[in-house]
Amino acid sequence: MRTYRSDAVVIGGGLAGICAALELLEAGRSVTLIDRDAEENFGGLAKESFGGIFVVGSREQKKNGIEDSPARAFADWCAFAEFGAEDHWPRRWAEAYTERCHDEVYAWLKRHGIGFIPVPHWIERGSGSGGNSVPRFHIVWGTGQELAARLIGHLRGHRNAAKLALRFGHRVEGLSTRAGQVDGCHGALEDGGEPFEAFGEALLVAAGGINGGDLSRARRHWHADWRSPPPTLLNGSHKFADGLLHDAVALRGGRLTHLDRMWDYAAGVRHWQPRKPGHGLSVVPPRSALWVDWQGRRFMPPLLTGFDTRDLVTRVCATERQYSWQILNRRIALKELAVSGAEFNPSIRERRRLAFLRDLLLGNRWLVDTLLAKCEDVVAAGSLPALVEKMNALQGDRAVELELLGEAVGRWDAEVRRGDAAEDEQLRRIDLLRRWKGDRLRTCRRAPILDHGALPLIAIREHIISRKSLGGIQTDLDSRVLGPGGEPLARLWAAGEAAGFGGGGMHGLRALEGGFLGGCILSGRLAGQSMGRSL
């Protein structure tokens, strides 16, 4: 039995765990940080992310003439979240985040040498009430890879780094107790199964959510609004986000809330080099593409990304087969097609300014060609009948009807040709999007599908992809785990996605995006500070 002892034990080497460990070292405490993954993956899912962070009142906002305030952001957040009467702590966390994200997330990151792309993105605008009323999505220059590398570098180079022990390849399976209080954890090495135990006066669970490592759990907690889990559910989360530590916390009296609230995406495609079972990629759906159902019938009102991600999932799940298609051409793809994450944004990830500008101005040819050549969910053809044949061959049936798809494409192209007189809701929303310069460069003004100068035609088969857990372990504003009566449990904290990014569900029913990385940073820092004070 390997045995580790320190003032504090941090379970999880993702962003929340790293931030907590930094605060504990700053307080002069000794820390054992335990992670199930290999050392080269230190940083977790944050390291693979695009690196978008929700910020209020940033320098980038002010330079772009954006007036924002914590009160405005909190009002937007609450309208989108649809908090219920029982959501005391989620609401408190939302208020705390909007008030503190500038100083304790954004400014703190800048002090650690992390910069942002000059123009914030404007997403989750809402399709009815709520949504972001101004752009708040700040992208780290270097993506999540730079974010993780910088903070890990500060952790390893901290003046108290001698007090830090990093233990990789360790699978925590349960929490140990002494005199009725948590005093550590136990488990086994991922490779070989050798047992270990770790003891400390304070323990933090920051091991991620519940809907990646075990998709059966995601299916079990599927939200009622989404009817039933789809036959094909791709995995866009961490391979070890299996909820094992949620069970361990519940066994010791911690309260779990809102496990059916998930942040999934409607536009997932299979990765051609999977690193986990069901590995999916989250496509950023082109705004000028037609979004059609499994038969080729256009969704009406039209589906369009950037307004209400949850609604997209709800409407696709309401169809008979629960998957969909995007129909576009190469010209649209070059300007608008994107895949979320660091892996498929190399010019931003590697901080190559000229390459980034080239992709913005001339189109991302590398990405489009890669998807066409390697992704099994993407097909192309020189005509609409040939495209439908390939779509049906891919699916293995005759589900897509040429007549239905042809009618949808014909009506769209006719509306495009009407110019400013067009009444199509998708075109109206595209005009709205293009008023913001952050969207103008990446969105076509008027783009017909059947354009001989823009061939080939492209169809993307899209599945629901599991991404984030919006619910989790309930915590107070010090990230202390709460019991069934709302009382803090001694010596036990939770942060990041494990805590629903704070309070067991601070995003409510919908997220304004960027609160995931931001929530990990804030809840991790508050956990580390609180743990340091308790020792």
C-alpha positions as CSV (number, residue, x, y, z in Angstrom):
1,M,0.0,0.0,0.0
2,R,1.4,3.4,-1.1
3,T,0.7,6.0,1.5
4,Y,0.9,9.8,1.0
5,R,0.4,12.5,3.7
6,S,0.1,16.3,3.3
7,D,-1.9,19.2,4.7
8,A,-4.3,19.0,1.7
9,V,-5.3,16.4,-0.9
10,V,-6.5,17.6,-4.3
11,I,-8.3,15.0,-6.4
12,G,-8.1,16.0,-10.1
13,G,-5.4,17.6,-12.2
14,G,-7.7,19.7,-14.3
15,L,-8.1,23.5,-14.2
16,A,-9.9,23.6,-10.9
17,G,-7.4,21.3,-9.1
18,I,-4.5,23.3,-10.5
19,C,-5.9,26.6,-9.3
20,A,-6.7,25.2,-5.9
21,A,-3.2,23.8,-5.5
22,L,-1.7,27.2,-6.5
23,E,-3.7,28.9,-3.7
24,L,-2.7,26.2,-1.2
25,L,1.0,26.7,-2.0
26,E,0.5,30.4,-1.8
27,A,-0.8,29.8,1.8
28,G,2.3,27.7,2.6
29,R,0.4,24.4,2.8
30,S,1.7,21.0,1.6
31,V,-0.4,19.5,-1.2
32,T,-0.8,16.0,-2.8
33,L,-2.4,16.4,-6.2
34,I,-3.8,13.1,-7.5
35,D,-4.8,12.6,-11.1
36,R,-6.0,9.5,-12.8
37,D,-4.6,10.4,-16.2
38,A,-1.0,10.3,-17.4
39,E,1.3,13.2,-16.7
40,E,1.4,14.3,-20.4
41,N,-2.4,15.0,-20.1
42,F,-1.9,17.2,-17.0
43,G,-4.5,20.0,-17.3
44,G,-7.4,17.7,-18.2
45,L,-10.2,18.8,-20.5
46,A,-9.3,22.4,-20.2
47,K,-6.0,21.7,-22.0
48,E,-8.0,20.5,-25.0
49,S,-10.5,23.3,-25.0
50,F,-10.8,26.3,-27.3
51,G,-10.1,28.5,-24.2
52,G,-13.2,30.7,-24.0
53,I,-13.9,32.5,-20.7
54,F,-16.9,34.5,-19.7
55,V,-15.7,38.0,-18.5
56,V,-17.5,41.1,-17.5
57,G,-15.9,44.6,-17.8
58,S,-12.7,43.5,-19.6
59,R,-10.2,45.8,-21.3
60,E,-11.1,44.0,-24.6
61,Q,-14.8,44.9,-24.1
62,K,-14.0,48.5,-23.4
63,K,-11.7,48.8,-26.4
64,N,-14.5,47.6,-28.6
65,G,-17.0,50.0,-27.2
66,I,-19.0,47.4,-25.2
67,E,-20.6,48.7,-22.0
68,D,-21.1,45.9,-19.5
69,S,-21.6,45.5,-15.8
70,P,-22.0,42.7,-13.2
71,A,-25.7,43.7,-12.7
72,R,-26.3,43.4,-16.4
73,A,-24.5,40.1,-16.7
74,F,-26.3,38.7,-13.7
75,A,-29.7,39.6,-15.2
76,D,-28.8,38.0,-18.5
77,W,-27.5,34.9,-16.6
78,C,-30.7,34.5,-14.5
79,A,-33.0,34.9,-17.4
80,F,-31.1,32.2,-19.3
81,A,-30.7,29.9,-16.3
82,E,-34.3,29.8,-15.3
83,F,-33.4,29.2,-11.7
84,G,-36.1,27.6,-9.5
85,A,-37.1,28.5,-5.9
86,E,-34.8,25.7,-4.6
87,D,-31.7,27.1,-6.4
88,H,-30.3,29.2,-3.6
89,W,-26.7,28.2,-4.0
90,P,-26.7,28.1,-7.8
91,R,-28.1,31.6,-7.8
92,R,-25.5,32.8,-5.2
93,W,-22.7,31.3,-7.3
94,A,-24.0,33.0,-10.5
95,E,-24.1,36.3,-8.7
96,A,-20.6,35.8,-7.2
97,Y,-19.2,34.8,-10.6
98,T,-20.6,37.8,-12.5
99,E,-19.3,40.1,-9.7
100,R,-15.9,38.5,-9.3
101,C,-14.9,37.2,-12.7
102,H,-13.1,40.3,-13.7
103,D,-10.7,40.6,-10.7
104,E,-10.5,36.9,-9.7
105,V,-10.5,35.2,-13.1
106,Y,-9.6,37.6,-15.9
107,A,-7.1,39.9,-14.1
108,W,-5.6,37.0,-12.2
109,L,-4.9,35.2,-15.5
110,K,-3.4,38.3,-17.0
111,R,-1.0,38.5,-14.0
112,H,0.0,35.0,-14.8
113,G,0.9,36.0,-18.4
114,I,-2.2,34.9,-20.2
115,G,-3.6,37.1,-22.9
116,F,-6.8,37.1,-25.0
117,I,-7.8,37.7,-28.6
118,P,-8.7,41.4,-29.0
119,V,-12.3,40.9,-30.0
120,P,-14.7,39.0,-27.7
121,H,-17.1,36.6,-29.3
122,W,-20.9,37.1,-28.9
123,I,-22.6,33.8,-28.5
124,E,-25.7,32.4,-26.6
125,R,-27.6,35.6,-27.5
126,G,-30.9,33.8,-26.7
127,S,-33.8,33.0,-29.0
128,G,-36.4,34.6,-26.8
129,S,-35.7,36.1,-23.4
130,G,-32.3,36.1,-21.8
131,G,-29.0,35.3,-23.3
132,N,-25.9,37.5,-23.6
133,S,-26.9,41.1,-24.3
134,V,-23.3,42.0,-25.2
135,P,-20.2,40.0,-26.2
136,R,-18.5,38.3,-23.2
137,F,-16.7,35.2,-24.6
138,H,-13.0,36.0,-24.3
139,I,-10.7,33.5,-26.1
140,V,-7.3,32.8,-24.6
141,W,-4.5,33.5,-27.2
142,G,-3.1,30.0,-27.4
143,T,-6.4,28.2,-26.5
144,G,-6.8,26.0,-23.5
145,Q,-3.4,24.5,-24.2
146,E,-1.7,27.8,-23.4
147,L,-4.0,28.4,-20.4
148,A,-3.1,25.0,-18.9
149,A,0.6,25.2,-19.7
150,R,1.0,28.7,-18.1
151,L,-0.7,27.7,-14.9
152,I,1.1,24.4,-14.6
153,G,4.3,26.2,-15.2
154,H,3.5,28.6,-12.3
155,L,2.5,25.6,-10.1
156,R,5.8,23.7,-10.8
157,G,7.8,26.9,-10.4
158,H,6.1,28.2,-7.3
159,R,8.4,29.3,-4.4
160,N,6.8,26.5,-2.3
161,A,6.9,23.9,-5.0
162,A,8.8,21.6,-2.7
163,K,5.6,21.2,-0.7
164,L,3.8,19.9,-3.8
165,A,3.6,16.2,-4.7
166,L,2.1,15.2,-8.1
167,R,0.7,11.7,-8.4
168,F,-0.4,10.7,-11.9
169,G,-2.0,7.4,-13.0
170,H,-3.8,7.1,-9.6
171,R,-7.5,6.2,-9.7
172,V,-9.3,7.4,-6.5
173,E,-12.1,5.0,-5.7
174,G,-13.4,6.2,-2.4
175,L,-13.1,8.6,0.6
176,S,-11.8,7.5,3.9
177,T,-13.1,8.7,7.3
178,R,-11.8,9.1,10.8
179,A,-14.2,9.8,13.7
180,G,-17.0,10.4,11.1
181,Q,-15.0,13.0,9.2
182,V,-13.3,12.7,5.8
183,D,-9.6,12.4,6.3
184,G,-8.4,11.2,2.9
185,C,-9.0,9.0,-0.1
186,H,-8.0,5.6,-1.4
187,G,-7.8,3.8,-4.7
188,A,-5.4,2.0,-7.1
189,L,-2.9,2.8,-9.7
190,E,-4.5,2.9,-13.2
191,D,-1.7,0.7,-14.6
192,G,-1.2,-2.5,-12.5
193,G,-3.8,-1.9,-9.8
194,E,-1.4,-1.3,-6.9
195,P,-3.4,0.2,-4.0
196,F,-2.7,3.6,-2.4
197,E,-4.1,5.9,0.2
198,A,-3.7,9.6,0.7
199,F,-4.4,11.5,4.0
200,G,-4.8,15.2,4.7
201,E,-6.7,17.6,6.9
202,A,-8.5,19.1,3.9
203,L,-9.6,17.2,0.8
204,L,-10.9,18.7,-2.5
205,V,-12.8,16.8,-5.2
206,A,-12.2,18.3,-8.6
207,A,-12.5,15.2,-10.8
208,G,-14.8,16.5,-13.5
209,G,-18.4,15.7,-14.3
210,I,-20.5,12.6,-14.9
211,N,-21.2,12.4,-18.6
212,G,-18.0,11.5,-20.4
213,G,-16.3,8.4,-18.9
214,D,-19.5,6.6,-18.5
215,L,-22.2,7.5,-21.1
216,S,-24.6,5.1,-19.4
217,R,-24.7,7.5,-16.5
218,A,-25.4,10.4,-18.9
219,R,-28.3,8.3,-20.4
220,R,-29.6,7.5,-16.9
221,H,-29.8,11.2,-16.0
222,W,-31.1,12.4,-19.4
223,H,-33.2,15.5,-19.1
224,A,-37.0,15.0,-19.6
225,D,-37.0,18.0,-22.0
226,W,-34.9,15.9,-24.4
227,R,-37.3,13.0,-24.6
228,S,-34.9,10.1,-24.5
229,P,-31.2,9.5,-25.1
230,P,-30.4,9.1,-28.8
231,P,-29.2,5.8,-30.1
232,T,-25.9,7.4,-31.0
233,L,-24.5,9.6,-28.3
234,L,-20.9,10.8,-28.9
235,N,-18.4,11.5,-26.1
236,G,-16.9,15.0,-26.1
237,S,-16.0,15.0,-22.4
238,H,-13.1,13.6,-20.5
239,K,-12.6,9.8,-20.7
240,F,-12.4,9.6,-16.9
241,A,-15.4,11.9,-16.1
242,D,-17.5,8.9,-14.9
243,G,-19.0,10.2,-11.6
244,L,-17.2,7.8,-9.4
245,L,-16.2,10.6,-7.0
246,H,-19.8,11.9,-7.0
247,D,-20.8,8.6,-5.6
248,A,-18.0,8.7,-3.1
249,V,-19.1,12.2,-1.9
250,A,-22.7,11.1,-1.7
251,L,-21.7,8.1,0.4
252,R,-20.1,10.4,2.9
253,G,-23.2,12.7,3.2
254,G,-22.6,15.2,0.4
255,R,-25.6,16.4,-1.6
256,L,-25.8,16.0,-5.3
257,T,-28.1,18.3,-7.3
258,H,-29.3,18.7,-10.9
259,L,-27.6,15.8,-12.4
260,D,-30.0,15.8,-15.3
261,R,-28.8,19.3,-16.4
262,M,-26.1,18.8,-19.0
263,W,-24.6,21.0,-21.6
264,D,-24.6,18.9,-24.7
265,Y,-24.2,19.9,-28.4
266,A,-26.3,19.0,-31.4
267,A,-23.5,19.0,-34.0
268,G,-21.2,16.2,-33.1
269,V,-19.1,14.1,-35.6
270,R,-16.9,11.1,-35.0
271,H,-13.2,11.6,-34.5
272,W,-11.2,9.5,-37.0
273,Q,-8.4,9.0,-34.5
274,P,-10.4,8.3,-31.3
275,R,-8.7,8.5,-28.0
276,K,-11.7,7.2,-26.0
277,P,-14.8,5.2,-26.7
278,G,-17.3,7.1,-28.8
279,H,-14.9,10.0,-29.2
280,G,-16.7,12.9,-30.9
281,L,-15.8,16.4,-32.1
282,S,-18.1,19.4,-31.6
283,V,-18.6,21.1,-35.0
284,V,-19.5,24.8,-34.8
285,P,-22.4,24.8,-37.3
286,P,-22.0,27.2,-40.2
287,R,-24.6,29.9,-40.0
288,S,-25.2,29.9,-43.8
289,A,-25.8,26.1,-44.0
290,L,-29.2,24.6,-44.0
291,W,-29.9,22.4,-41.0
292,V,-32.3,19.6,-41.9
293,D,-33.6,16.5,-40.2
294,W,-32.9,12.8,-40.9
295,Q,-35.2,12.9,-44.0
296,G,-33.8,16.1,-45.4
297,R,-36.7,18.4,-44.2
298,R,-35.5,21.8,-43.0
299,F,-36.1,22.6,-39.4
300,M,-38.6,25.4,-39.1
301,P,-38.2,27.8,-37.4
302,P,-34.6,27.4,-38.7
303,L,-31.9,26.1,-36.4
304,L,-29.0,28.4,-36.1
305,T,-26.0,28.3,-33.8
306,G,-25.0,31.2,-31.5
307,F,-28.4,31.8,-29.9
308,D,-29.6,28.9,-27.7
309,T,-27.5,25.8,-27.7
310,R,-29.9,23.9,-25.5
311,D,-32.8,24.5,-27.8
312,L,-30.8,23.0,-30.7
313,V,-30.4,19.7,-28.7
314,T,-34.0,19.8,-27.6
315,R,-35.3,20.1,-31.2
316,V,-33.0,17.5,-32.7
317,C,-33.9,15.0,-29.9
318,A,-37.6,15.6,-30.6
319,T,-37.2,14.1,-34.1
320,E,-37.8,10.4,-34.8
321,R,-34.2,9.4,-35.3
322,Q,-32.5,12.1,-33.2
323,Y,-29.7,13.1,-35.6
324,S,-29.5,15.8,-38.3
325,W,-27.6,17.1,-41.3
326,Q,-26.0,20.3,-42.3
327,I,-26.1,21.1,-46.0
328,L,-23.6,23.6,-47.4
329,N,-21.0,24.1,-50.1
330,R,-17.2,24.6,-50.0
331,R,-17.3,28.4,-50.1
332,I,-19.5,28.5,-47.0
333,A,-17.4,25.8,-45.3
334,L,-14.2,27.8,-45.9
335,K,-15.6,30.9,-44.3
336,E,-17.8,29.5,-41.5
337,L,-16.9,25.8,-40.7
338,A,-15.1,25.3,-37.4
339,V,-14.5,22.6,-34.9
340,S,-14.3,23.5,-31.2
341,G,-11.2,22.8,-29.2
342,A,-7.4,23.4,-29.3
343,E,-6.7,20.4,-31.7
344,F,-8.5,22.0,-34.7
345,N,-7.5,25.6,-34.2
346,P,-3.7,25.3,-34.7
347,S,-3.1,29.0,-35.6
348,I,-4.6,30.2,-32.4
349,R,-3.2,27.3,-30.3
350,E,0.4,28.0,-31.6
351,R,-0.2,31.8,-31.5
352,R,0.7,32.3,-35.1
353,R,-0.8,35.7,-36.0
354,L,-0.2,35.6,-39.7
355,A,-1.8,32.1,-40.1
356,F,-4.7,33.2,-37.9
357,L,-5.3,36.3,-40.1
358,R,-4.9,34.1,-43.3
359,D,-7.6,31.7,-42.1
360,L,-10.0,34.6,-41.3
361,L,-9.5,36.3,-44.6
362,L,-9.1,33.3,-47.0
363,G,-10.8,30.5,-45.2
364,N,-9.6,27.5,-43.2
365,R,-8.7,25.2,-46.1
366,W,-6.7,22.8,-43.9
367,L,-9.8,22.1,-41.7
368,V,-12.2,21.7,-44.6
369,D,-9.9,19.4,-46.5
370,T,-9.2,17.4,-43.3
371,L,-12.9,16.8,-42.6
372,L,-13.6,15.9,-46.2
373,A,-10.8,13.4,-46.3
374,K,-11.0,11.8,-42.9
375,C,-14.3,12.3,-41.1
376,E,-16.8,9.5,-41.8
377,D,-19.8,11.9,-41.1
378,V,-18.9,14.2,-44.0
379,V,-19.7,13.6,-47.6
380,A,-19.4,15.8,-50.7
381,A,-20.7,15.7,-54.3
382,G,-21.0,17.8,-57.4
383,S,-24.8,17.8,-57.5
384,L,-27.7,17.6,-55.1
385,P,-28.9,14.1,-56.4
386,A,-25.4,12.8,-56.0
387,L,-25.1,14.3,-52.5
388,V,-28.3,12.6,-51.4
389,E,-27.0,9.3,-52.8
390,K,-23.9,9.6,-50.6
391,M,-25.9,10.7,-47.6
392,N,-28.1,7.6,-47.9
393,A,-25.1,5.3,-48.5
394,L,-23.5,6.7,-45.4
395,Q,-26.6,6.0,-43.3
396,G,-27.3,2.6,-45.0
397,D,-30.9,3.3,-46.0
398,R,-33.1,5.6,-48.2
399,A,-34.1,8.0,-45.4
400,V,-33.0,11.3,-47.1
401,E,-35.6,12.2,-49.7
402,L,-34.3,14.2,-52.7
403,E,-37.6,15.9,-53.1
404,L,-37.7,17.2,-49.6
405,L,-34.1,18.4,-49.6
406,G,-34.4,19.8,-53.0
407,E,-37.4,21.9,-52.0
408,A,-35.6,23.2,-48.9
409,V,-32.5,24.2,-50.9
410,G,-34.5,25.7,-53.7
411,R,-36.6,27.9,-51.3
412,W,-33.4,29.0,-49.5
413,D,-31.6,30.0,-52.6
414,A,-34.6,31.9,-53.8
415,E,-34.7,33.8,-50.6
416,V,-31.0,34.6,-50.8
417,R,-31.5,36.0,-54.3
418,R,-34.1,38.4,-52.9
419,G,-31.4,40.3,-51.1
420,D,-32.6,42.8,-48.5
421,A,-36.2,41.9,-49.2
422,A,-35.7,38.3,-47.9
423,E,-38.0,37.3,-45.2
424,D,-36.3,34.1,-44.1
425,E,-35.7,34.1,-40.4
426,Q,-32.2,32.5,-40.8
427,L,-31.2,35.3,-43.1
428,R,-32.5,37.9,-40.7
429,R,-30.5,36.4,-37.9
430,I,-27.4,36.3,-40.1
431,D,-27.8,40.0,-40.7
432,L,-28.1,40.5,-37.0
433,L,-24.9,38.5,-36.3
434,R,-23.0,40.4,-39.0
435,R,-23.5,43.7,-37.2
436,W,-20.9,42.6,-34.7
437,K,-17.4,42.7,-36.2
438,G,-16.4,39.5,-34.3
439,D,-19.0,37.6,-36.5
440,R,-18.8,39.6,-39.7
441,L,-15.4,38.1,-40.8
442,R,-16.7,34.6,-40.1
443,T,-20.2,34.8,-41.6
444,C,-21.3,35.0,-45.3
445,R,-23.5,38.0,-46.3
446,R,-25.7,36.1,-48.7
447,A,-24.7,32.5,-49.7
448,P,-26.8,30.3,-51.9
449,I,-26.3,26.5,-51.6
450,L,-26.5,25.6,-55.3
451,D,-23.7,27.8,-56.6
452,H,-21.6,26.3,-59.4
453,G,-18.6,28.5,-58.3
454,A,-18.7,27.1,-54.8
455,L,-18.8,23.4,-55.3
456,P,-18.6,20.7,-54.1
457,L,-21.8,20.5,-52.1
458,I,-21.2,19.1,-48.6
459,A,-23.4,17.3,-46.1
460,I,-22.4,16.8,-42.5
461,R,-24.2,14.1,-40.4
462,E,-24.4,15.4,-36.9
463,H,-25.1,13.5,-33.7
464,I,-25.7,14.7,-30.1
465,I,-22.4,15.0,-28.3
466,S,-22.1,14.8,-24.5
467,R,-20.0,17.7,-23.2
468,K,-20.5,19.2,-19.7
469,S,-22.3,18.5,-16.5
470,L,-24.2,21.5,-15.3
471,G,-25.2,19.8,-12.0
472,G,-23.0,18.2,-9.4
473,I,-21.9,18.3,-5.8
474,Q,-23.5,21.2,-3.9
475,T,-21.2,23.7,-2.4
476,D,-21.3,27.1,-0.6
477,L,-19.3,30.1,-1.7
478,D,-16.1,28.7,-0.1
479,S,-16.5,25.6,-2.2
480,R,-17.3,23.5,1.0
481,V,-19.4,20.4,0.3
482,L,-22.9,20.7,1.8
483,G,-24.8,18.0,3.5
484,P,-28.5,17.2,3.1
485,G,-29.5,19.9,5.6
486,G,-27.3,22.5,4.0
487,E,-24.5,22.2,6.5
488,P,-20.9,22.2,5.4
489,L,-19.2,18.9,5.8
490,A,-15.9,19.0,7.7
491,R,-12.7,18.8,5.7
492,L,-14.4,18.3,2.3
493,W,-14.5,20.7,-0.6
494,A,-15.5,20.4,-4.3
495,A,-14.8,22.6,-7.3
496,G,-15.0,22.8,-11.1
497,E,-17.3,20.6,-13.1
498,A,-17.6,18.2,-10.1
499,A,-19.5,21.0,-8.3
500,G,-21.5,22.0,-11.4
501,F,-18.8,24.7,-11.7
502,G,-20.0,26.0,-8.3
503,G,-23.0,25.4,-6.0
504,G,-24.1,22.2,-7.7
505,G,-25.4,24.0,-10.8
506,M,-24.5,27.7,-11.1
507,H,-25.5,27.8,-14.8
508,G,-29.0,26.6,-14.2
509,L,-30.7,25.1,-17.2
510,R,-28.6,26.9,-19.8
511,A,-25.0,28.3,-19.9
512,L,-23.9,31.6,-21.3
513,E,-20.7,29.8,-22.4
514,G,-17.3,30.6,-21.0
515,G,-18.5,30.0,-17.5
516,F,-17.0,26.5,-17.6
517,L,-13.3,27.4,-17.6
518,G,-14.1,30.6,-15.6
519,G,-16.1,28.5,-13.1
520,C,-13.2,26.1,-12.7
521,I,-10.8,28.9,-12.0
522,L,-13.0,30.8,-9.5
523,S,-14.3,27.8,-7.6
524,G,-10.8,26.2,-7.6
525,R,-9.3,29.4,-6.2
526,L,-12.0,29.8,-3.6
527,A,-11.6,26.2,-2.5
528,G,-7.8,26.5,-2.2
529,Q,-8.1,29.7,-0.2
530,S,-10.8,28.3,2.1
531,M,-8.8,25.1,2.6
532,G,-5.7,27.1,3.4
533,R,-7.5,29.1,6.0
534,S,-8.9,25.9,7.7
535,L,-5.5,24.3,8.2
